[in-house]
Each structure stands twice: as C-alpha cells, then as structure tokens.
Amino acid sequence: PGILTFLADTLLVLPFQTPLKKTNALIAQMGITFVNAYVPSALCCPSRASILTGKYPHNHHVVNNTLEGNCSSKLWQKIQEPYTFPALLKAMCGYQTFFAGKYLNEYGAEDAGGVGHVPPGWSFWYALEKNSKYYNYTLSVNGKARRHGENYSVDYLTDVLANMSLDFLEYKSNFEPFFMMIATPAPHSPWTPAPQYTKSFQNVSAPRNSNFNIHGKNKHWLIRQAKTPMTNSSIQFLDDAYRKRWQTLLSVDDLIEKLVKKLEVNGELDNTYIFYTSDNGFHTGQFSLPIDKRQLYEFDIKVPLLVRGPGIKPNQTNKMLVANIDLGPTILDIAGYDLNKTQMDGMSLLPLLRGEKNVTWRSDFLVEYQGEGYNGSDPTCPGLGPGVTHCFPDCVCEDSYNNTYACVRTLSASWDLQYCEFDDREVFVEVYNLTADPHQINNIAKTIDQEILEKMNYRLMMLQSCSGATCRTPGVFDPGYRFDPRLMFSNHGLRSRRFSAQFL
C-alpha cells in the first residue's frame, strides 16, 4: 500500500470542521479519529525526532530546538538518522520515499553539513532550511540549495509543497510502493496566510476556556510568574495570532484536497493510508501565558491524529492512549517490516486501525522536556534574573533552563491522571485528575493518596530509563502492574537520575 503522512507544525486539537473542512471530510469522516493522541515532548525538534525514530527523547537525545540540544546535529545524523523509519522503509521494504517541508529546526545549519546533507532514507528530498517560513526561504532540493522569494504564485511554501507532491504522484514509479511525508509550515509563526485568505475568520478569537487568563496557582514557578490579568496588548496579540493561524490552515486544507483527488484520479486512493497529525499543541492565554508551547498541560501535549486507509471503517473515533512514537512502528507494520528488529519505544496502531478486538494496549506514556534558558538576563526583563527565555514585552517568559520536567500521563478505566516532577531546587510536583478537572486548574499533589503518589513516582523512574519493549510494560493502573514499596525512596520527590546528565 501507499502511505501518505501530513505533519502540521504546532497545531493544537481544534474543531476540524472550521478551518479544515476538507481535511475533516476526506480523512476524519472516511476513517478514524484518535481523540487521545499525544506527543512526549511539546516542542518541534524533539517531537519530530520522536516521530522519525519511534523513540522517547531520552533515547534519541534531541532535547530542544538548538544544535547544542542535538537538533539535526552531526551526532543525530550519525547515531539516529540511519535508523529512522523512512531509512528502514527504503532500505528494507523497497519503498520510494518523498519528503517535502520542514524537517528539523536546525536542518541546513553550516555546522551540521548545510543543505547538502540529505538524510538516509529519502529518494526525493525537498526540505526547508531551518525553521518555518512562508516566503523568502531556501529549500534543499536533493542536496542543492534553491532560493525562493516573496511572489505568491511561485513562492508561497504551502502551495510549493503541494505542487512538488503532485509532481511526485504524477511521475513516481508504479512498480514500487511509495511513502510521502509532507510537513507544512502552517500554522507555525510567522502565520502568513495566502492573500486570498487574509480576510477569513474576522470574528474568530482564541477560545476562552476556564483556564484562560487566570493565575496558575499551585503550579511551577514559571507558570506562577505570568501576569494576571494579561495586558490588553497581549490578549490582542494572541487573538490576532489565533486568527492568522486558522487562515494559514486554509492553504493546508487545499493541499490535502489536491493530493487526495490526485490519488483518486490515479486509482490509488483505496490502497493508500493517509495520516494527519501535528508535532505539538499550542497555548493562547491559558494560565495567562500569551502564546507558545513547551508546557506539560493538555493544550501543549495533545495533538490531532486522523487516519484513513485500507480496512479502516469510516467515521470512527478511538479513545486509546496513542503517541507520536507510534507512527514509525505503525508505518513499518503496514509495510510488513518485523518490528522486533527495531529499537523503537512505540507500538503499532495497525490493530486499532483495523478494529481488532481484545487488543492489549498501554494505559500510560512518558512526557519529558528539558528547559531552555540563557546564562545572561533577558535585556527587556532584567529583573527576572538569568535563565529565562522567550519573554514577552510585559516580561512574561515562556521558558527557562529549569523548566525541566517529566510526567506520566495515564488513561485507564479507573483513572485519567497526570503526574509530573520538575528537576529543579523545589523538586516541584504537579498532579491533575482530568476526570474532575479537564482544564488542569487544581494541582492535587498535596491531597491525593500517598500510595498513588509513590506508585506514580516509581512508574516515572521506570519510564525515564526505559528503552524499546520496557517502555511498553504495564502501567500503574493495569491489572498486571507490580509495585514493591521497598524500591522506593523515603521522599517521593527524589528520583534515580537527573535529566541533564542522562541526556547528552
């Protein structure tokens, strides 16, 4: 079968029917929607590395969007890239493979081989140099630099990716199966819509959920430092951003429609799996943080996941707990590759896609993030001291060097729970019961049963050191879970290792 994957950039779970009407009709209504799909790290580069490798960040060692954080570094190229699922698809399964769009944030950096570096596993390579843009960018076209300017008809990146993808479908070999990954910049900043869509959604503003523009009490200090209520300028900024993000998605919707129609004309649609997902979520005003991601909450770690294809019944929803580390194993499974030969941490979704009964599935997964921050103070906010970054004019900062945390997100018949620990001086703990508190307003770390805390702490330590099959062992609320209190520390806040020592 053919396999086509659409990867949006920084797209939270939103009502698909509004900006993505065609995507909803052509993928969601024709297949399955996973309503509990997550990323193990809410930041572009670590998340994309997890998709490509099928591994948690502590196993692929990409910790942030910088070269120093292993984003598209020479170390990544040497140790991880040869074993990504596209490399296996091409070398072991005989697939012709096509990539177009944003790869990793530091791809094309001079210190890591520039745009001449074409990762193993790709027959056709059209990758964006560095981070998301819509105009005035450079593409690596099979290792050769191609500059684009600001003429809409020939340079608007979403449309350029659509045209390259259509060309591939027109001229590819019909004697080999194909895999395509199309990674649009939308709806990432700078949120530049196509000219025909600049007037769309004029009356749309960011959702005013119960956690919008409220103080994040009982939360990590980085959340507590946000100013409540937000300034009028911050609210206007995030509403404008939200509107522009939706406008950029209209071009993605057009791209998806063109490709699905092309597959239909070619007679290949019924034998092609089509995935639509995102690398992380996004917040706009939750807990008075203006706009960004990187936090441990649902709005940053939860993403859309839609799949249609052979054997998938239409109009389905699935509530199983799935993660982006599952995409690689799923695609290799579709291609007939023996997953026991990989070192991947994820699980194949194929049994869920086919609607098989009595599938044994995970009840929890790991979320982990290593904070970024500068040694010096932010010049616009010197009063905050060193170690913060991504600060807004009103001195609300979205990240810091000790915004370093790990969580167990668990979803079972009895519990919908998130347990998190910070690697900082406070060893701060956050726990949320999402059944009672879906917007994660009340941190119940001090009131939840001590035995649950100890079990979750122990499970967190296990997941933080897991690899491959050990990442798929029974969770705290699985019948097969075994807990020996003698293995615990006396203080549940301590853990067996520190993040930074293990990561790089």
VEXBAKE-647321 format. One record per residue (C-alpha): residue in one letter; x, y, z. Coordinates in steps of 0.02 Angstrom, whole numbers, padded with zeros to 5 digits, always signed. Layout:
REM VEXBAKE-647321
AXYZ;...
END
This chain:
REM VEXBAKE-647321
P+00000+00000+00000;G+00046+00182-00020;I+00071+00286+00137;L+00047+00475+00147;T+00081+00574+00307;F+00034+00757+00332;L+00126+00840+00477;A+00062+01009+00535;D+00178+01125+00632;T+00118+01171+00807;L-00066+01129+00788;L-00171+01102+00943;V-00326+00995+00942;L-00457+01112+00872;P-00628+01094+00792;F-00576+01023+00623;Q-00740+01074+00545;T-00693+01259+00550;P-00525+01291+00462;L-00501+01112+00398;K-00670+01067+00322;K-00597+00969+00176;T-00473+00875+00288;N-00616+00829+00403;A-00721+00764+00258;L-00580+00674+00166;I-00485+00596+00312;A-00582+00602+00477;Q-00753+00557+00406;M-00676+00424+00293;G-00575+00344+00433;I-00531+00353+00617;T-00500+00498+00737;F-00391+00463+00888;V-00459+00578+01023;N-00317+00542+01146;A-00162+00570+01039;Y-00009+00648+01121;V+00172+00697+01098;P+00306+00650+01227;S+00385+00823+01211;A+00289+00981+01165;L+00422+01061+01055;C+00455+01047+00868;C+00627+00964+00857;P+00614+00835+00999;S+00439+00789+00939;R+00490+00770+00756;A+00638+00664+00811;S+00514+00553+00907;I+00407+00533+00750;L+00557+00485+00643;T+00639+00366+00768;G+00488+00298+00862;K+00583+00341+01022;Y+00560+00446+01177;P+00676+00598+01192;H+00786+00513+01322;N+00826+00382+01190;H+00851+00492+01036;H+00935+00631+01139;V+00857+00779+01047;V+00808+00891+01192;N+00766+01061+01113;N+00771+01161+00952;T+00957+01204+00956;L+01110+01118+00882;E+01176+01105+01061;G+01013+01017+01104;N+01054+00890+00967;C+00928+00959+00841;S+00991+00899+00671;S+01168+00895+00741;K+01309+00786+00673;L+01281+00670+00821;W+01097+00650+00773;Q+01147+00620+00592;K+01272+00486+00642;I+01179+00393+00779;Q+00992+00411+00746;E+00959+00457+00564;P+01015+00290+00488;Y+00882+00201+00593;T+00731+00313+00564;F+00577+00227+00495;P+00598+00307+00320;A+00775+00236+00312;L+00706+00063+00351;L+00561+00085+00230;K+00679+00125+00087;A+00820+00002+00126;M+00723-00147+00191;C+00547-00131+00118;G+00584-00064-00056;Y+00483+00096-00039;Q+00513+00251-00144;T+00509+00392-00017;F+00469+00577-00032;F+00493+00718+00093;A+00434+00897+00072;G+00432+01037+00202;K+00504+01071+00373;Y+00616+00931+00435;L+00706+00982+00596;N+00728+01162+00656;E+00917+01165+00633;Y+00919+01068+00470;G+01037+01154+00348;A+01147+01230+00483;E+01325+01254+00418;D+01398+01165+00570;A+01296+01010+00526;G+01330+00991+00340;G+01218+01129+00271;V+01078+01094+00147;G+01194+00974+00056;H+01155+00844+00190;V+01015+00728+00132;P+00967+00607+00272;P+00969+00422+00229;G+00801+00351+00181;W+00737+00482+00060;S+00727+00453-00128;F+00661+00631-00157;W+00708+00770-00037;Y+00633+00945-00033;A+00674+01009+00141;L+00660+01183+00214;E+00820+01259+00281;K+00794+01294+00468;N+00625+01342+00542;S+00453+01380+00472;K+00433+01516+00341;Y+00306+01553+00205;Y+00412+01667+00092;N+00598+01707+00072;Y+00667+01536+00114;T+00790+01407+00048;L+00745+01228+00004;S+00867+01084-00009;V+00815+01001-00172;N+00902+00833-00159;G+01050+00922-00078;K+01056+01076-00191;A+01003+01246-00124;R+00853+01329-00208;R+00805+01505-00153;H+00627+01567-00151;G+00569+01748-00139;E+00403+01829-00100;N+00299+01810-00258;Y+00140+01720-00202;S+00111+01622-00361;V+00283+01539-00361;D+00348+01554-00183;Y+00209+01527-00053;L+00280+01375+00034;T+00119+01279+00069;D+00075+01288-00116;V+00253+01246-00170;L+00244+01089-00063;A+00076+01045-00142;N+00146+01061-00319;M+00302+00959-00280;S+00194+00824-00203;L+00077+00819-00352;D+00228+00803-00468;F+00292+00656-00367;L+00124+00567-00379;E+00121+00601-00566;Y+00295+00538-00607;K+00339+00409-00472;S+00369+00227-00516;N+00214+00119-00516;F+00318-00036-00481;E+00367+00010-00302;P+00258+00060-00154;F+00275+00242-00100;F+00288+00339+00061;M+00265+00528+00070;M+00289+00646+00217;I+00227+00824+00188;A+00271+00939+00332;T+00189+01108+00304;P+00247+01263+00398;A+00066+01305+00443;P+00006+01352+00568;H+00176+01397+00644;S+00232+01579+00658;P+00252+01695+00565;W+00072+01647+00520;T+00073+01720+00345;P-00089+01672+00257;A-00110+01661+00069;P-00177+01826+00001;Q-00349+01754-00039;Y-00372+01704+00144;T-00318+01862+00235;K-00499+01913+00267;S-00557+01744+00333;F-00615+01716+00512;Q-00627+01902+00552;N-00739+01867+00702;V-00635+01724+00773;S-00539+01745+00936;A-00440+01622+01043;P-00551+01506+01148;R-00597+01573+01319;N-00588+01410+01415;S-00599+01407+01604;N-00408+01412+01615;F-00394+01565+01501;N-00316+01720+01581;I-00315+01650+01758;H-00170+01638+01879;G-00086+01467+01880;K-00087+01446+02069;N-00005+01291+02143;K+00097+01271+01983;H+00281+01276+01939;W+00360+01448+01964;L+00370+01481+01776;I+00180+01471+01766;R+00158+01572+01925;Q+00264+01715+01855;A+00136+01753+01718;K+00043+01915+01749;T-00144+01902+01782;P-00245+01978+01710;M-00148+01986+01547;T-00119+02156+01468;N-00240+02210+01332;S-00096+02210+01208;S-00054+02028+01248;I-00236+01975+01227;Q-00249+02067+01061;F-00085+01988+01004;L-00141+01810+01045;D-00313+01836+00965;D-00230+01902+00806;A-00110+01755+00806;Y-00252+01631+00829;R-00347+01706+00682;K-00193+01706+00568;R-00154+01526+00615;W-00328+01474+00556;Q-00303+01574+00396;T-00139+01481+00357;L-00229+01315+00381;L-00347+01352+00235;S-00200+01326+00116;V-00158+01161+00203;D-00339+01110+00178;D-00320+01147-00008;L-00158+01047-00016;I-00239+00894+00063;E-00389+00904-00054;K-00274+00913-00208;L-00173+00762-00155;V-00322+00655-00108;K-00403+00696-00277;K-00241+00654-00367;L-00233+00485-00281;E-00414+00456-00331;V-00381+00501-00514;N-00229+00385-00512;G-00337+00243-00444;E-00227+00232-00288;L-00337+00310-00154;D-00416+00148-00093;N-00245+00069-00068;T-00164+00216+00022;Y-00153+00251+00208;I-00165+00437+00246;F-00112+00508+00415;Y-00140+00686+00477;T-00058+00746+00638;S+00049+00882+00718;D+00214+00895+00810;N+00144+00982+00964;G+00000+01085+01030;F-00007+01270+01072;H-00073+01385+01206;T-00154+01555+01184;G-00184+01635+01353;Q-00205+01480+01461;F-00142+01517+01638;S-00102+01692+01570;L+00040+01629+01459;P+00018+01726+01295;I+00074+01606+01157;D+00196+01462+01145;K+00206+01276+01188;R+00336+01178+01295;Q+00223+01158+01446;L+00159+00994+01518;Y-00028+01031+01501;E-00154+00955+01381;F-00159+01109+01269;D+00026+01085+01228;I+00048+00896+01226;K-00115+00841+01143;V-00124+00837+00953;P-00244+00784+00815;L-00222+00613+00735;L-00332+00562+00589;V-00305+00405+00483;R-00394+00332+00332;G-00344+00183+00227;P-00375+00002+00177;G-00476-00092+00307;I-00516+00064+00410;K-00702+00091+00430;P-00767+00270+00408;N-00825+00389+00544;Q-00738+00304+00689;T-00667+00376+00848;N-00542+00285+00958;K-00508+00329+01140;M-00347+00229+01164;L-00195+00323+01227;V-00081+00344+01075;A+00078+00444+01049;N+00184+00504+00904;I+00314+00370+00945;D+00183+00250+00875;L+00186+00322+00698;G+00351+00243+00646;P+00306+00067+00708;T+00133+00083+00627;I+00202+00131+00457;L+00335-00006+00462;D+00200-00130+00513;I+00094-00077+00363;A+00246-00107+00254;G+00269-00282+00326;Y+00430-00249+00422;D+00467-00353+00579;L+00455-00227+00722;N+00559-00341+00834;K+00708-00289+00729;T+00691-00107+00782;Q+00737-00017+00943;M+00576+00084+00942;D+00483+00129+01101;G+00312+00149+01019;M+00177+00024+00970;S+00096-00012+00802;L-00078+00062+00785;L-00122-00061+00648;P-00230-00174+00760;L-00328-00020+00817;L-00345+00043+00638;R-00416-00125+00584;G-00537-00127+00731;E-00468-00289+00806;K-00550-00341+00969;N-00461-00376+01134;V-00304-00279+01089;T-00187-00259+01238;W-00144-00076+01243;R-00046+00046+01351;S-00127+00142+01493;D+00011+00272+01511;F+00157+00356+01425;L+00301+00473+01467;V+00310+00661+01438;E+00483+00740+01458;Y+00558+00909+01422;Q+00724+00996+01457;G+00704+01184+01476;E+00800+01314+01378;G+00869+01474+01450;Y+01012+01597+01429;N+01152+01622+01555;G+01127+01809+01548;S+00971+01907+01595;D+00842+01949+01462;P+00883+02131+01417;T+00699+02175+01410;C+00665+02099+01582;P+00824+02114+01687;G+00726+02098+01848;L+00688+01916+01811;G+00870+01867+01827;P+00966+01743+01717;G+00900+01582+01643;V+00737+01636+01560;T+00695+01646+01375;H+00552+01681+01254;C+00497+01834+01354;F+00355+01948+01302;P+00361+02139+01315;D+00265+02132+01479;C+00401+02017+01549;V+00305+01855+01545;C+00429+01718+01496;E+00378+01555+01413;D+00532+01451+01455;S+00681+01437+01573;Y+00829+01323+01599;N+00743+01239+01747;N+00577+01216+01657;T+00636+01036+01653;Y+00508+00905+01695;A+00447+00728+01667;C+00268+00663+01680;V+00169+00504+01674;R+00007+00534+01580;T-00110+00390+01621;L-00279+00347+01549;S-00369+00189+01607;A-00543+00130+01652;S-00522+00200+01828;W-00404+00349+01810;D-00374+00497+01694;L-00221+00566+01782;Q-00060+00662+01752;Y+00086+00654+01873;C+00236+00771+01845;E+00401+00808+01931;F+00516+00956+01898;D+00704+00940+01901;D+00735+01099+01999;R+00777+01151+02176;E+00596+01135+02231;V+00579+00962+02152;F+00405+01029+02118;V+00264+00903+02090;E+00103+00932+01991;V-00040+00806+01986;Y-00205+00825+01894;N-00363+00722+01896;L-00430+00759+01722;T-00595+00673+01754;A-00643+00805+01881;D-00532+00944+01814;P-00508+00931+01624;H-00428+01104+01613;Q-00296+01061+01745;I-00332+01208+01858;N-00311+01117+02026;N-00145+01036+02070;I-00192+00893+02188;A-00013+00839+02230;K-00037+00880+02414;T-00207+00796+02434;I-00201+00639+02326;D-00174+00471+02411;Q+00010+00447+02459;E+00014+00270+02390;I-00040+00332+02218;L+00098+00463+02225;E+00228+00332+02267;K+00170+00215+02129;M+00170+00357+02002;N+00344+00411+02056;Y+00409+00235+02036;R+00324+00218+01866;L+00402+00383+01812;M+00576+00320+01858;M+00545+00162+01758;L+00485+00255+01604;Q+00628+00381+01611;S+00752+00239+01596;C+00650+00130+01477;S+00703+00077+01303;G+00609-00023+01172;A+00499-00158+01249;T+00524-00094+01428;C+00431+00065+01376;R+00277-00043+01346;T+00266-00131+01515;P+00104-00121+01617;G+00062+00048+01693;V+00010+00084+01872;F-00175+00055+01836;D-00152-00103+01731;P-00201-00268+01813;G-00026-00335+01776;Y+00066-00195+01867;R+00180-00249+02010;F+00239-00125+02142;D+00368-00158+02277;P+00370-00015+02404;R+00546-00066+02458;L+00610+00000+02293;M+00550+00175+02336;F+00648+00317+02412;S+00585+00386+02576;N+00546+00551+02492;H+00437+00529+02338;G+00510+00687+02261;L+00683+00613+02235;R+00721+00513+02081;S+00857+00398+02024;R+00938+00513+01898;R+00949+00694+01843;F+00892+00742+01670;S+01041+00837+01605;A+01169+00704+01649;Q+01072+00571+01556;F+01025+00671+01403;L+01185+00723+01315;
END
